[in-house]
Each structure stands twice: as C-alpha cells, then as structure tokens.
C-alpha cells in the first residue's frame, strides 16, 4: 500500500551549495517513491515537474521533455499524490496565496500544494546544464534563462518545508510550474494572478535519502561551507 504521508527526498539543498551536482539517483529509482514531485537534473540541468508519474524536465533552452528513467539527479522531492480540495483561488498573486495558506495551516510541518487552472503574469526560470568540474550552486545558477507568459493554463506544484529544515530542504515554499500544453514551465519566480482550485496534502514524515555511494559527497567537509542558507536563498 502506498503511504501518502511520506515526502521522499534525495539529496539536500546544502550539498548543492559547494557544487556537488553529480547525478546520484536515477529517475527510475525516484519514481518508485511517488508520482508527484520536483527537482533538478545532473549539473542543475533544468527544472523537474513530476505529475501523474511523468517526469517533465524544463530545460534551460525553454524546451520541455520527458526525462528518461536512466537519467540521474542530484536532488529531488517526490510523494504519492492524495490532494484534498481546499477552496477556490481567484486572482491571487503568489505572495498572497502563500499568506492565505499559512493563515490556515501551521508552518511547522511539511505539506504539498497543487493548483490546476488559469494563471496570469507567470515568470519562471531554468538553469543551463553545467559540466564537470562543477562550479558552486551560486555560480551555476547564475547561468539561467527567464521565461514569461501573460496568460497560461497549467499546474502550479509546490512544497513547504518548516524553517527548522532549511538547508536540508528549501525553507518555506518551493514552487514549480508546468503549462497544460507542456511548452512552458520551470522554477517559479513570480505569478501575478492565480485562478483555480487549491488542493492540499499534509506530509507528516520526511524520508531523506543521502548519496552515500558517492565518494565526493562522503568525503566533502561541509563544516567549511559558510552562509549555506544565504547561498541557497539567493540561488532559489
């Protein structure tokens, strides 16, 4: 039986900071743990949006393709979808949506949010894939492309992690978007207007999987990394 209360996460945001961007888990393996999620490819190769078990990869060129099972990732979140309706959203900008959610839910637990509907003023980004030797997260993420749509139908998918877990995950909200026609998406920078049904799923457990088979990760001294949370915040 699929446990819909578990958020499975491969890797951490903190390990990306010094440039540990090697793919250390296959997409096929990730999909054994859920059908809905977000993440990035090896070398920060674009932005992942996993819906109904299909891993869509928004590349730095703007192209959207389906990631193959043998492709690898350094970081990803996934869970088994069991979203519950939580009311209709009309003409809310993204910050107001976040305020609305946190007025009705504690900020001390993990949860996922999905909205299918009509969106206006959507700005996303995707990072251009880098190759070894990898640079730091901040340096790699600076080579990104910005995409915009005045109006678009699609799905907004997000995860919320308590501030206590910042570094392991993205503290607060982390949003990705995929257009209904699969021709636009990425990591969300801003949305001016959101119209659709808000659906919500509590995730009471975090299953954190670390790349212990990767020598670079196992031998890295994270104690020497300074301002990890600041770097993550700027990169996101």
C-alpha positions in Angstrom: 0.0 0.0 0.0 1.3 3.4 -0.9 2.0 5.7 2.0 0.7 9.2 1.1 2.1 10.8 4.3 5.7 10.5 3.3 7.8 13.1 1.5 10.8 11.3 -0.1 13.8 13.5 -0.8 17.0 12.5 -2.5 20.0 14.8 -1.6 19.8 18.1 0.2 20.0 21.7 -0.9 23.1 22.2 1.2 25.1 19.6 -0.8 24.4 21.6 -4.0 26.0 24.7 -2.5 29.7 23.7 -2.9 28.9 22.2 -6.4 28.1 18.6 -5.7 25.9 18.5 -8.8 26.6 14.9 -10.0 23.6 12.8 -10.6 23.4 10.2 -7.8 20.0 8.7 -8.2 18.2 7.6 -11.4 14.8 8.9 -12.3 13.5 5.4 -12.4 14.5 4.8 -8.8 13.0 8.2 -7.7 9.7 7.2 -9.3 9.5 4.1 -7.0 8.7 6.6 -4.2 5.9 8.7 -5.7 4.1 10.1 -8.7 4.3 13.8 -7.9 7.3 16.0 -7.3 10.0 18.5 -8.3 13.8 18.5 -8.6 16.7 19.2 -11.0 18.8 17.2 -13.3 22.6 16.4 -13.2 24.6 19.6 -13.3 21.4 21.6 -12.5 20.1 20.6 -15.9 16.7 22.4 -15.9 13.7 22.1 -13.5 11.7 19.0 -12.9 7.9 18.8 -12.5 6.6 15.3 -11.9 2.8 14.9 -12.4 0.9 11.7 -12.6 4.1 9.7 -12.6 5.5 11.6 -15.7 8.8 13.5 -15.1 8.8 16.6 -17.2 12.1 18.4 -17.5 12.1 22.1 -18.3 15.5 22.8 -19.9 17.5 26.0 -19.9 16.5 26.4 -23.5 12.8 26.5 -22.6 12.2 23.1 -24.2 10.1 20.7 -22.1 10.9 17.0 -22.4 10.2 13.8 -20.5 13.2 12.7 -18.5 14.3 9.1 -19.2 14.4 6.5 -16.3 18.1 6.1 -16.6 18.8 9.9 -16.3 20.2 10.9 -13.0 19.5 13.7 -10.5 21.4 15.2 -7.5 18.2 16.5 -5.8 14.5 15.7 -5.9 11.3 15.7 -3.9 8.5 13.2 -4.6 5.4 11.8 -2.9 2.3 9.8 -3.7 -0.5 12.2 -4.5 -3.6 12.4 -2.3 -4.5 16.0 -2.6 -7.7 17.3 -0.9 -9.8 20.3 -2.1 -9.2 23.4 -0.1 -11.3 26.0 -1.8 -11.2 28.1 -4.9 -8.5 30.7 -5.6 -9.4 33.8 -7.6 -6.9 36.4 -8.9 -4.4 36.0 -6.1 -0.7 36.8 -6.6 1.7 34.2 -5.4 2.7 36.0 -2.2 -1.0 36.4 -1.3 -1.5 32.7 -2.0 1.3 31.8 0.4 -0.2 34.1 3.1 -3.6 32.6 2.6 -2.2 29.0 3.0 -0.3 29.9 6.2 -3.3 31.5 7.8 -5.0 28.1 7.6 -2.1 25.8 8.3 0.9 25.5 10.7 4.3 26.5 9.4 5.9 23.7 11.4 5.1 20.7 9.1 5.7 19.6 5.6 2.9 19.8 3.0 2.4 20.0 -0.7 0.1 22.3 -2.7 -1.2 21.8 -6.2 -3.4 24.2 -8.3 -4.6 23.5 -11.8 -6.2 26.4 -13.5 -5.6 29.7 -15.2 -2.6 31.9 -14.4 -1.5 35.4 -15.4 1.8 37.2 -15.3 3.9 34.0 -14.8 7.7 34.3 -14.7 9.8 31.1 -14.4 13.4 30.2 -14.8 15.6 27.2 -15.7 19.3 26.8 -15.3 21.6 25.8 -18.2 23.2 22.5 -17.6 26.8 22.6 -16.4 29.5 20.0 -16.8 32.4 18.8 -14.6 34.3 20.2 -12.9 31.2 21.7 -11.4 31.1 25.2 -10.0 29.3 26.3 -6.9 25.5 26.4 -6.7 25.5 30.2 -6.9 27.9 30.3 -9.9 26.0 27.6 -11.8 22.5 29.0 -11.0 23.6 32.4 -12.4 23.6 30.9 -15.9 19.8 30.7 -16.1 17.1 31.7 -18.6 14.0 33.6 -17.7 10.6 32.7 -19.3 7.4 34.7 -19.2 3.7 34.2 -20.1 1.0 36.8 -19.9 -1.7 34.1 -19.6 -1.3 30.3 -19.4 -3.3 27.3 -18.4 -1.3 24.8 -16.3 -0.4 23.3 -12.9 1.4 25.0 -10.0 3.1 22.5 -7.8 4.8 23.4 -4.5 6.2 22.0 -1.3 6.5 23.7 2.0 9.3 22.9 4.5 9.5 24.3 8.0 12.3 26.8 8.7 13.8 24.2 11.0 14.7 22.2 7.9 16.2 25.0 5.8 19.4 23.7 4.3 18.2 20.1 4.1 15.3 21.4 2.0 14.2 24.8 0.8 12.8 26.5 3.9 9.3 27.8 3.2 7.6 27.4 -0.2 9.3 26.0 -3.3 7.2 26.3 -6.5 7.5 24.7 -9.9 5.1 25.2 -12.9 4.1 23.3 -16.0 1.8 24.6 -18.7 -1.1 22.4 -19.8 0.4 22.2 -23.3 3.8 21.3 -21.9 5.5 24.1 -23.8 6.4 26.3 -20.8 7.4 25.9 -17.2 10.2 25.9 -14.6 11.1 27.2 -11.2 8.6 29.9 -10.3 9.9 33.4 -9.7 6.5 35.2 -9.7 2.9 34.9 -10.6 0.6 37.9 -10.7 -2.8 36.1 -10.8 -3.8 32.6 -9.8 -7.3 31.2 -10.6 -8.1 27.6 -9.8 -8.9 25.0 -7.2 -6.5 24.9 -4.3 -5.6 21.3 -3.3 -3.6 20.4 -0.3 -1.7 17.4 1.1 -0.1 17.0 4.5 3.2 15.1 4.6 3.9 14.0 8.2 7.2 12.2 7.5 10.4 13.1 5.7 12.3 10.2 4.2 15.7 11.7 3.4 18.0 9.7 1.1 21.6 10.7 1.0 24.1 9.7 -1.8 26.3 7.6 0.4 27.7 5.7 -2.6 29.2 8.9 -3.9 32.7 9.5 -2.8 32.6 13.2 -3.4 29.7 13.6 -1.1 31.1 11.3 1.6 34.5 13.0 1.6 33.3 16.6 1.5 33.8 18.8 4.6 30.6 20.7 4.9 31.9 22.5 8.1 34.0 24.7 5.8 30.9 26.0 3.9 29.9 29.4 5.1 26.5 31.0 4.8 24.8 27.9 3.3 21.3 29.2 4.0 22.2 32.6 2.4 23.6 31.0 -0.7 20.5 28.7 -1.1 18.1 31.7 -0.6 19.9 33.7 -3.3 20.1 30.7 -5.8 16.4 29.9 -5.3 
